[in-house]
Amino acid sequence: MFEMVDVQNATLAGGVAIGAIADLEILPGAAMLIGALAALCSVIGYVYISPYIEAKLGLMDTCGVHNLHGMPGLIGCFASVFATCAVDT
């Protein structure tokens, strides 16, 4: 089911991922791909992973830190590693 809060969180997650790589030169298409992956990961986290973690482990992420900052931050981290490796020295 489509919910507007997912769109809002996905938009913020894309910004988090790109913010982690902001000082590197990347192409616009790569930036869109990184943002889309972060958005998808964030929405999947909110819809599926958070309820699973709460049911199985009893951990409740009330502020959504894991889905909004944790997972997109890791995507940005891996993207910065790939971008750094792609740079000619």
Secondary structure, DSSP 4 states (H G I P E B T S, - for coil): ---HHHHHHHHHHHHHHHHTTTTS---HHHHHHHHHHHHHHHHHIIIIIHHHHHHHH----TT-HIIIIIHHHHHHHHHHHHHHHHS--
